[in-house]
Amino acid sequence: MIYLVRHGQTEFNQQGRVQGRVDSPLTALGVAQAEAIGERLAGLAQAAPGGWRIVCSPLGRARATADIIAARTRLPGPVVEPRLIEVSYGAVEGLTMPEVHARWPQLAGIDTLFGRAPDGESFEALTGRVAGWLGEVEADEAVSVVAVTHAGVTRVVRGLCLGLDEAGMRLLDKPQDVVFRLDGGREERIECPPLPSPPLRS
């Protein structure tokens, strides 16, 4: 059983910048999202006790999110899984999409750049490493794994579990306040309670 989570909002997310392997800290909203997910997972773990563990990407934003989840669920601290690292976006990392389109007009109109970015990781390399990790997790049916990772990787994990092709994976959403429960080729979307809106500035 896999409980798949994307890290909370970061400063680069807020600014509309491509992250990839470049790191960026969580915003206040990102911390709140991680706390809400932790509370939701705490309830799920209490309802189904047994072998639970948390794994995460080695990047700081995922590790920070996983640490918050571990604190809220009172599960053991996260174990870093290198294969959950975000896809490399190569030359476009750190840029906004208008900057990307100005430098590479052929990428204009493409929403999902993974596997397409100049000097970035190929789709084949991405799916290969994710599939290797997924096979190991699915082989151990006695463990519930909370996996904290990134937008590109969450799409590929979900796509592989659901039997989607590349085009189908690219159409999947990438929320930062949802847990996806994946089991036996099925996906369940577990929503978190809505967060309060930030106060309006005068």
SULQUIMO-V788033 format. One record per residue. N is the residue number from 1. RES is the residue in one letter. SS is DSSP state (H for helix, E for strand, - for the rest). PHI is phi in whole degrees, 0 to 359 (* if undefined). Layout:
BEGIN
n:N res:RES ss:SS phi:PHI
n:N res:RES ss:SS phi:PHI
END
This chain:
BEGIN
n:1 res:M ss:- phi:*
n:2 res:I ss:E phi:243
n:3 res:Y ss:E phi:250
n:4 res:L ss:E phi:264
n:5 res:V ss:E phi:227
n:6 res:R ss:E phi:268
n:7 res:H ss:- phi:302
n:8 res:G ss:- phi:291
n:9 res:Q ss:- phi:305
n:10 res:T ss:E phi:245
n:11 res:E ss:H phi:298
n:12 res:F ss:H phi:294
n:13 res:N ss:H phi:302
n:14 res:Q ss:H phi:297
n:15 res:Q ss:H phi:273
n:16 res:G ss:- phi:74
n:17 res:R ss:E phi:260
n:18 res:V ss:- phi:287
n:19 res:Q ss:- phi:261
n:20 res:G ss:- phi:60
n:21 res:R ss:- phi:274
n:22 res:V ss:- phi:282
n:23 res:D ss:- phi:262
n:24 res:S ss:- phi:205
n:25 res:P ss:- phi:287
n:26 res:L ss:E phi:294
n:27 res:T ss:- phi:278
n:28 res:A ss:H phi:300
n:29 res:L ss:H phi:295
n:30 res:G ss:H phi:299
n:31 res:V ss:H phi:295
n:32 res:A ss:H phi:297
n:33 res:Q ss:H phi:297
n:34 res:A ss:H phi:297
n:35 res:E ss:H phi:296
n:36 res:A ss:H phi:294
n:37 res:I ss:H phi:295
n:38 res:G ss:H phi:301
n:39 res:E ss:H phi:296
n:40 res:R ss:H phi:294
n:41 res:L ss:H phi:291
n:42 res:A ss:H phi:300
n:43 res:G ss:H phi:295
n:44 res:L ss:H phi:293
n:45 res:A ss:H phi:293
n:46 res:Q ss:H phi:292
n:47 res:A ss:H phi:284
n:48 res:A ss:- phi:225
n:49 res:P ss:- phi:296
n:50 res:G ss:- phi:149
n:51 res:G ss:E phi:277
n:52 res:W ss:E phi:245
n:53 res:R ss:E phi:211
n:54 res:I ss:E phi:245
n:55 res:V ss:E phi:235
n:56 res:C ss:E phi:208
n:57 res:S ss:- phi:298
n:58 res:P ss:- phi:286
n:59 res:L ss:- phi:287
n:60 res:G ss:H phi:302
n:61 res:R ss:H phi:293
n:62 res:A ss:H phi:286
n:63 res:R ss:H phi:294
n:64 res:A ss:H phi:296
n:65 res:T ss:H phi:297
n:66 res:A ss:H phi:295
n:67 res:D ss:H phi:298
n:68 res:I ss:H phi:295
n:69 res:I ss:H phi:299
n:70 res:A ss:H phi:299
n:71 res:A ss:H phi:295
n:72 res:R ss:H phi:287
n:73 res:T ss:H phi:272
n:74 res:R ss:- phi:61
n:75 res:L ss:- phi:271
n:76 res:P ss:- phi:303
n:77 res:G ss:- phi:303
n:78 res:P ss:- phi:293
n:79 res:V ss:E phi:256
n:80 res:V ss:E phi:286
n:81 res:E ss:- phi:241
n:82 res:P ss:H phi:303
n:83 res:R ss:H phi:288
n:84 res:L ss:H phi:267
n:85 res:I ss:- phi:297
n:86 res:E ss:- phi:297
n:87 res:V ss:- phi:301
n:88 res:S ss:- phi:283
n:89 res:Y ss:- phi:260
n:90 res:G ss:H phi:54
n:91 res:A ss:H phi:291
n:92 res:V ss:H phi:268
n:93 res:E ss:- phi:297
n:94 res:G ss:- phi:90
n:95 res:L ss:- phi:264
n:96 res:T ss:E phi:279
n:97 res:M ss:H phi:296
n:98 res:P ss:H phi:301
n:99 res:E ss:H phi:293
n:100 res:V ss:H phi:298
n:101 res:H ss:H phi:292
n:102 res:A ss:H phi:294
n:103 res:R ss:H phi:274
n:104 res:W ss:- phi:230
n:105 res:P ss:H phi:303
n:106 res:Q ss:H phi:293
n:107 res:L ss:H phi:268
n:108 res:A ss:- phi:298
n:109 res:G ss:- phi:86
n:110 res:I ss:- phi:264
n:111 res:D ss:- phi:281
n:112 res:T ss:- phi:252
n:113 res:L ss:- phi:269
n:114 res:F ss:- phi:297
n:115 res:G ss:- phi:81
n:116 res:R ss:- phi:234
n:117 res:A ss:- phi:288
n:118 res:P ss:- phi:302
n:119 res:D ss:- phi:66
n:120 res:G ss:- phi:268
n:121 res:E ss:- phi:289
n:122 res:S ss:- phi:285
n:123 res:F ss:H phi:297
n:124 res:E ss:H phi:295
n:125 res:A ss:H phi:294
n:126 res:L ss:H phi:298
n:127 res:T ss:H phi:292
n:128 res:G ss:H phi:295
n:129 res:R ss:H phi:289
n:130 res:V ss:H phi:292
n:131 res:A ss:H phi:297
n:132 res:G ss:H phi:299
n:133 res:W ss:H phi:295
n:134 res:L ss:H phi:298
n:135 res:G ss:H phi:298
n:136 res:E ss:H phi:294
n:137 res:V ss:H phi:293
n:138 res:E ss:H phi:293
n:139 res:A ss:H phi:286
n:140 res:D ss:- phi:254
n:141 res:E ss:- phi:287
n:142 res:A ss:- phi:276
n:143 res:V ss:E phi:245
n:144 res:S ss:E phi:260
n:145 res:V ss:E phi:250
n:146 res:V ss:E phi:268
n:147 res:A ss:E phi:250
n:148 res:V ss:E phi:255
n:149 res:T ss:E phi:215
n:150 res:H ss:- phi:229
n:151 res:A ss:H phi:302
n:152 res:G ss:H phi:297
n:153 res:V ss:H phi:291
n:154 res:T ss:H phi:299
n:155 res:R ss:H phi:296
n:156 res:V ss:H phi:290
n:157 res:V ss:H phi:301
n:158 res:R ss:H phi:298
n:159 res:G ss:H phi:297
n:160 res:L ss:H phi:295
n:161 res:C ss:H phi:296
n:162 res:L ss:H phi:267
n:163 res:G ss:- phi:74
n:164 res:L ss:- phi:276
n:165 res:D ss:- phi:273
n:166 res:E ss:H phi:302
n:167 res:A ss:H phi:298
n:168 res:G ss:H phi:295
n:169 res:M ss:H phi:299
n:170 res:R ss:H phi:293
n:171 res:L ss:H phi:274
n:172 res:L ss:- phi:291
n:173 res:D ss:- phi:281
n:174 res:K ss:- phi:219
n:175 res:P ss:- phi:291
n:176 res:Q ss:- phi:248
n:177 res:D ss:- phi:224
n:178 res:V ss:E phi:225
n:179 res:V ss:E phi:251
n:180 res:F ss:E phi:256
n:181 res:R ss:E phi:266
n:182 res:L ss:E phi:244
n:183 res:D ss:E phi:202
n:184 res:G ss:- phi:59
n:185 res:G ss:- phi:80
n:186 res:R ss:E phi:245
n:187 res:E ss:E phi:234
n:188 res:E ss:E phi:238
n:189 res:R ss:E phi:268
n:190 res:I ss:E phi:251
n:191 res:E ss:E phi:281
n:192 res:C ss:- phi:261
n:193 res:P ss:- phi:303
n:194 res:P ss:- phi:299
n:195 res:L ss:- phi:277
n:196 res:P ss:- phi:295
n:197 res:S ss:- phi:291
n:198 res:P ss:- phi:294
n:199 res:P ss:- phi:298
n:200 res:L ss:- phi:287
n:201 res:R ss:- phi:271
n:202 res:S ss:- phi:275
END
